[in-house]
Amino acid sequence: MPGSKAIDIIKDDLWKNNPVTVQILGICSTLAVTNIFLNTLILGLGLTFVTAFSALTISLIRNIIPQRVRMMVQTLVIASFVVIVDIILKAHVPNVSKALGPYVGLIITNCIIMGRMEAFASSNKPLPAFLDGAMSGVGYSWVILIIAFIRELLGFGSVLSIPVMTPLLAALGSSEGWIQWSFMIMAPGGFFMLAIFIWVANNLTSHKVAQAGK
């Protein structure tokens, strides 16, 4: 795979065609689990693993999959890797697995994964397909991690369940603890943060395009 093509794939998936800010995909999980940073991190890693290896598998067998059943095969491949992720989570981080609940299983129907299988993996060689799948997962993950960081910080006053805001206020001389922003850990807080993030990202992109056109 030429280096220029790899760079184009990385840039496209991380920013230019980001699955969350540009394609507006994976919104349900973005809103549901981003009030706790650790849960968001685990989900992002799980989705990246599933997307990367599903793309690799689909690319390897793309020439032998009958067109009429290709989506069924893609779903089966994705489901197999989701089962692996689910088993690993239940074995090693059962509390996180319980907190994520059905959202691990719903990775199977995540539009990001199905979209990359159809748009890229089914028509490209294994290495580019694997890179595209991995970068799509990373592109999704970095967005939801930033949202989760802000939501947990303001909503609970902590990051990774470690108190941050109350010690910070104490260091600044305040005798009062952090007053939690309950709004930020509720679904409306997720909508609010996601909307701001998309607005900022799109404005930055528009600004870069305008600068390039001068």
C-alpha positions as CSV (number, residue, x, y, z in Angstrom):
1,M,0.0,0.0,0.0
2,P,1.5,3.3,-1.0
3,G,2.3,5.7,1.8
4,S,0.2,8.5,0.2
5,K,-2.8,6.3,0.2
6,A,-2.3,5.4,3.8
7,I,-2.0,9.0,4.7
8,D,-5.2,9.9,2.8
9,I,-7.1,7.1,4.6
10,I,-5.9,8.3,8.0
11,K,-6.8,12.0,7.3
12,D,-10.1,11.1,5.8
13,D,-11.3,8.9,8.7
14,L,-9.9,11.0,11.5
15,W,-11.1,14.4,10.3
16,K,-12.3,15.0,6.7
17,N,-14.9,12.3,6.7
18,N,-15.1,11.7,10.5
19,P,-17.9,9.2,11.3
20,V,-19.4,11.3,14.0
21,T,-18.8,15.0,13.1
22,V,-19.2,14.6,9.3
23,Q,-21.3,11.5,8.7
24,I,-23.3,11.8,11.9
25,L,-23.1,8.1,12.6
26,G,-23.0,6.1,15.9
27,I,-25.0,8.8,17.6
28,C,-26.9,6.5,20.0
29,S,-23.8,5.2,21.7
30,T,-22.2,8.7,21.6
31,L,-25.1,10.0,23.7
32,A,-25.6,7.0,25.9
33,V,-22.2,6.1,27.3
34,T,-20.2,9.4,27.2
35,N,-21.1,10.5,30.7
36,I,-18.3,8.2,32.1
37,F,-14.9,8.4,30.5
38,L,-13.8,4.8,31.3
39,N,-16.9,3.3,29.8
40,T,-16.4,5.5,26.7
41,L,-12.8,4.4,26.4
42,I,-13.7,0.7,26.6
43,L,-16.5,1.1,24.0
44,G,-14.2,3.0,21.7
45,L,-11.5,0.3,21.9
46,G,-14.1,-2.4,21.3
47,L,-15.6,-0.7,18.3
48,T,-12.1,0.0,16.8
49,F,-11.2,-3.7,17.3
50,V,-14.4,-4.9,15.7
51,T,-14.3,-2.4,12.8
52,A,-10.6,-3.1,12.0
53,F,-10.8,-6.9,12.0
54,S,-14.2,-7.1,10.4
55,A,-12.9,-4.9,7.5
56,L,-9.8,-7.2,7.2
57,T,-12.0,-10.3,7.1
58,I,-14.5,-8.9,4.6
59,S,-11.6,-7.8,2.4
60,L,-10.0,-11.2,2.5
61,I,-13.2,-13.0,1.4
62,R,-14.7,-10.2,-0.7
63,N,-14.2,-12.1,-4.0
64,I,-16.0,-15.3,-2.8
65,I,-19.1,-13.6,-1.2
66,P,-22.2,-13.8,-3.4
67,Q,-23.6,-10.4,-3.9
68,R,-27.1,-11.4,-2.8
69,V,-26.0,-12.4,0.6
70,R,-23.1,-10.0,1.2
71,M,-24.8,-8.0,3.9
72,M,-25.7,-11.1,5.8
73,V,-22.1,-12.3,5.6
74,Q,-20.9,-8.9,6.8
75,T,-23.3,-8.9,9.7
76,L,-22.2,-12.4,10.7
77,V,-18.5,-11.4,10.6
78,I,-19.1,-8.3,12.7
79,A,-21.2,-10.3,15.2
80,S,-18.4,-12.8,15.6
81,F,-15.9,-10.1,16.6
82,V,-18.5,-8.4,18.8
83,V,-19.0,-11.7,20.7
84,I,-15.2,-11.8,21.2
85,V,-15.2,-8.3,22.7
86,D,-18.2,-9.1,24.9
87,I,-16.5,-12.2,26.3
88,I,-13.3,-10.3,27.0
89,L,-15.2,-7.5,28.8
90,K,-17.2,-9.9,30.9
91,A,-14.1,-11.8,31.8
92,H,-11.8,-8.9,32.6
93,V,-13.9,-5.8,33.4
94,P,-17.3,-7.2,34.4
95,N,-18.4,-3.9,36.0
96,V,-17.7,-1.9,32.8
97,S,-19.5,-4.7,30.8
98,K,-22.5,-4.4,33.1
99,A,-22.5,-0.6,32.8
100,L,-22.3,-0.6,29.0
101,G,-25.2,-3.1,29.0
102,P,-26.7,-3.6,25.5
103,Y,-24.4,-1.1,23.8
104,V,-21.7,-3.7,23.3
105,G,-24.1,-5.9,21.5
106,L,-25.4,-3.0,19.5
107,I,-21.9,-2.5,17.9
108,I,-23.2,-5.1,15.4
109,T,-25.7,-2.7,14.0
110,N,-23.5,0.4,14.3
111,C,-23.8,2.3,11.0
112,I,-20.1,3.1,11.1
113,I,-19.1,-0.5,10.8
114,M,-21.6,-1.5,8.2
115,G,-20.8,1.6,6.2
116,R,-17.1,0.9,6.1
117,M,-17.7,-2.7,5.1
118,E,-19.9,-1.6,2.1
119,A,-18.0,1.5,1.1
120,F,-14.4,0.3,1.5
121,A,-13.6,-3.2,2.8
122,S,-15.7,-5.0,0.1
123,S,-13.8,-3.3,-2.7
124,N,-10.3,-2.9,-1.4
125,K,-7.3,-5.1,-0.5
126,P,-6.8,-6.3,3.1
127,L,-4.2,-3.9,4.3
128,P,-5.9,-0.7,3.2
129,A,-9.2,-2.2,4.5
130,F,-7.7,-2.9,7.9
131,L,-6.2,0.6,8.1
132,D,-9.5,2.1,7.1
133,G,-11.4,0.1,9.7
134,A,-9.0,0.9,12.4
135,M,-8.9,4.7,11.6
136,S,-12.7,4.8,11.4
137,G,-12.8,3.4,14.9
138,V,-10.2,5.8,16.1
139,G,-12.0,8.7,14.4
140,Y,-15.1,7.7,16.3
141,S,-13.3,7.2,19.6
142,W,-11.4,10.4,19.8
143,V,-14.6,12.4,19.4
144,I,-16.6,10.5,22.0
145,L,-13.6,10.6,24.4
146,I,-13.4,14.4,24.4
147,I,-17.2,14.6,24.9
148,A,-16.9,12.0,27.8
149,F,-14.0,13.9,29.4
150,I,-16.0,17.1,29.5
151,R,-19.2,15.5,30.6
152,E,-17.7,13.5,33.5
153,L,-15.5,16.4,34.5
154,L,-18.5,18.8,34.8
155,G,-21.1,16.2,35.7
156,F,-19.2,14.4,38.5
157,G,-16.2,16.6,39.0
158,S,-13.9,13.7,38.2
159,V,-11.9,12.0,35.4
160,L,-11.7,8.2,35.4
161,S,-13.6,8.4,38.7
162,I,-10.7,10.3,40.3
163,P,-11.9,13.6,41.9
164,V,-10.5,16.6,40.1
165,M,-12.7,19.6,40.5
166,T,-13.0,19.6,44.3
167,P,-9.2,19.3,44.9
168,L,-8.7,22.0,42.3
169,L,-11.1,24.4,44.0
170,A,-9.5,23.6,47.3
171,A,-6.1,24.5,45.9
172,L,-7.5,27.8,44.6
173,G,-8.6,28.6,48.2
174,S,-12.3,27.7,47.9
175,S,-13.9,26.0,50.9
176,E,-16.8,24.7,48.9
177,G,-16.7,21.4,47.0
178,W,-17.6,21.1,43.3
179,I,-21.4,21.4,42.6
180,Q,-22.1,18.7,40.1
181,W,-23.8,19.7,36.8
182,S,-26.5,17.1,36.7
183,F,-27.5,18.2,33.3
184,M,-24.2,17.0,31.8
185,I,-24.7,13.4,32.9
186,M,-28.2,13.3,31.4
187,A,-29.1,12.6,27.8
188,P,-29.8,16.3,27.1
189,G,-26.2,17.1,28.2
190,G,-25.0,14.5,25.6
191,F,-27.0,16.2,22.8
192,F,-25.7,19.6,23.9
193,M,-22.0,18.5,23.9
194,L,-22.3,16.7,20.6
195,A,-24.0,19.6,18.9
196,I,-21.3,22.0,20.1
197,F,-18.5,19.6,19.0
198,I,-20.0,19.2,15.5
199,W,-20.5,23.0,15.2
200,V,-16.8,23.6,16.2
201,A,-15.5,20.9,13.9
202,N,-17.5,22.1,10.9
203,N,-16.5,25.7,11.5
204,L,-12.8,24.7,11.7
205,T,-13.2,22.8,8.5
206,S,-14.9,25.7,6.8
207,H,-12.2,28.1,8.0
208,K,-9.5,25.9,6.6
209,V,-11.3,25.6,3.2
210,A,-11.7,29.4,3.1
211,Q,-8.0,29.9,3.9
212,A,-6.9,27.4,1.2
213,G,-9.1,29.2,-1.3
214,K,-7.4,32.5,-0.8
